[in-house]
Amino acid sequence: AAAVRATGRLVSRGWLVLLSGFAITAASHTLIVTFGSWLEDEFGLTPAGLSAVTFLLGAGELVATLMVARYTDVWGKRRAVAVGALLMIPASAGLALWHHHLILGVALLAIGVLGFEFSVVSAISLGTGLIPGSPARGLGLLVGVDTVGRAVMSVPATRLYTSYGIGWPAAIATALAAVAVVTITLSAPRPLRSRGQPR
C-alpha cells in the first residue's frame, strides 16, 4: 500500500473531533470530581462504601472497553463515539433530577461512566487519523485536548457542587455530552461529488 503523505495539518473537520473529545472528557470530569463528596454528604458513605462504588465504576469502564472491541468496528468510529456520548446524556440528566436516591443515582453514574469510556476509547482510532502521515502526533493532540477538558472543568464543577450540590454539575455534564454528540456527528467528511453532479 502507498504511504500516506505527511501534511502536518489537521484533516478537514478535524477540529470538530477535537472539540468532541474536549466536551466528552469535560462532561465526565464534572461528575468524577464531585461524586465522592456527593456520596459522603448526601448519604454518609464511609470510605469502604466509596471504595465499593469506585470498584463498580471501574467494572463499568472494563465493560465499556470490551464493548469497544466488539462494536466500534461494526458501527464505525464516529457512530461509536456518538453512541457513548448519547448514553451520557440521559444518565447525567437523570442524576441531576434524582440525585437524592442512592441506588438510582449510583446506577446512573455508572451508566454515564460506561458511556464516557466507550466513547473515549472509540475515539483513539480517530485521533491517529487526525494528521495524515503522523498518527502519533494526531493521537497526542487529541489526548492533550482531552486533558485540557479535564483541567478546565475541575474548578467550576467543584464550586458548583459546593454551592448547589451535584445537580448543577450533572446538568453541565448533560449539556457537554450533547455538544460532543453534535460535534462528532458534524465531523464526518463530506462525500465527494462527481464532476458535473448538482450540488
N, C-alpha and C positions, 0 to 999 in steps of 0.2 A: 504494500500500500504506500502511496506517496506521502511524504512527511507534510505535516501541516505547517505552513509558513508562519513564523512568529511575527505578529504585528505590533505587540506591545500595547495594544489598545483593547478596551472592552468591546465585546461583541455588541451588535445592535440590541438595544433594550436591556443590556446587562446591568445597568444601574437600577432597573426595576427588581432584578433578582437580589441585588444588594439591599435595596430598601425593604424587600420582603424579609430577608434574613434579619435585618435590624429589628423590624416590627415583631417577628416571631420571638426572638430572644428577649426583647424588652417586655413583651407580654408575659412570658414565662417568669421572668425575673421579678416582676411586680408581685407575684404570688410566692415565689421561693423565698424572698427576703422577709415576708410577713407571716407566713403560715405558722411558724413556730410560736411567735408571740400571740397569734390568734388562738391557737390551741391552749396555750397556757392561760391567757387572760379570760377567754370565753368559757373554757371547760375545766380549767385547773389541771391539765395533764401533767403528769410527773415526767422526769427525764426518761423513765422506762417507757412511758406511753408515747413520748415524742420519738423515741428510737423505733418503736413498733410502726408508727406512721411513716417514718423515713424509710424503713425497710419495705413497706408497702409501695411507696413511691419508686424505690429502686427496682422492685419487681415489675412495676409498670413500665419503667424505662427498658428493662430487659425484653419484655413482651413486645414493646414497640420496635426495638432493634430487630427482633426475629421477624416481625411483620414486614419490615423494610425488605429483608431478604426474600420474602415470599411475594410481595405485591408491587413493589416500586417499579421493577422492570416490566411488569404486566400492564400497570396503569399508565406508566410514563412518569418521568421525574417531576415535571411541573404539576401534573394532576395529583401525584402523591403528596407533594408539599402542600398543595391547596387542601387536600383531604385532612391532613394533620392539623392545619390551621383552622379549618372549619370545625373540627372536633373541639378545639379550644373555645370556640365562641359560646355554645350552649353551656359548656362546663363552667366557664368563668362567669357568665351571666347568672347561671343557677347559684353559684357560690355567692355572688353579690346579693341575691334575693334570700337565700336560705342558709346563710352562714351561722344562724343560731342553732342549727341541728347538727350534732356531731357526726353521726354516721353518714348522713346525706352529704354534708359538707366535705368530709374526707373523701367520699366516693367521687364527688365532682372534682376535687383537687387532683385525685389520681387520674381521672379521665383527661383532665387538662394537661397533666404532665406527660401522659401517654401520647396525646396528640402532638405536643411540642417535640418530643423525642422522635416520633415518626417523621415529622416534618423536617426537623433539622438534620437528621441523618440522611433522609432522601435528598436533601439539598447539596450534599457533599459532591455528588457527581455533577451537579450543575456548576458548582464552584470551579471544578477542574476544567470546565469548558468556557469560562468567562473571558479568558485572554488566549486567543488561538496560538498554539505553539508553546504556551507557558502554563501548563496545568498547575504546577506548584504555586506559581505567582497568583493565579486566579483563586485557588483554594485559600491561600494565605490572606488574600484581600477579603474574601467572604468571611473567614474566621475572625479577621480583625474588625470588620463591621459588626459582626455578632457580639464581639467583646465590648465594643462601644455601646451597643444596645443595652447590655447588662449594666455597664457603668453609669449610663445616663439615667436609668430608672431607679437606681439604688436609693438615692436620697429622696426623690419625690414620693416613691412608694412607701418608704418608712415614715415620712412626715404625714402623708395621708392616713396611714394606719394609726399613727399616734393621735391624730385629730378626730378621725371618723370611724376607726375600725377597719376591718378587711373589706367592707362593702365597696368603698371607693377604689382601692387598688384592683379589686376583681372587675369592677366596671371599666377601668382603664385597660386592663388586660383584654377584655372583650373587644373594645374598640381597636386596640393594636392588632389583635388577631384578625379582625375584619380587614384592616389595612393590608395585612400580609396576604390574605386571600385575593384581594383585588390586584395588588401589585404583581404577585406571581402569575396570575392569570393574564394580565396585560403584557407580561414579559415574553410571551410566546412569539417567536419570529413570524413576521407576515409571510404568507405563502407567495412564492414567486409567480408572477404573471407572464404568460407567454406574450411575445411581441404582437401587438395588434389586438390583444384581448381588452375589452372595455373595462374601465376602472370601476 
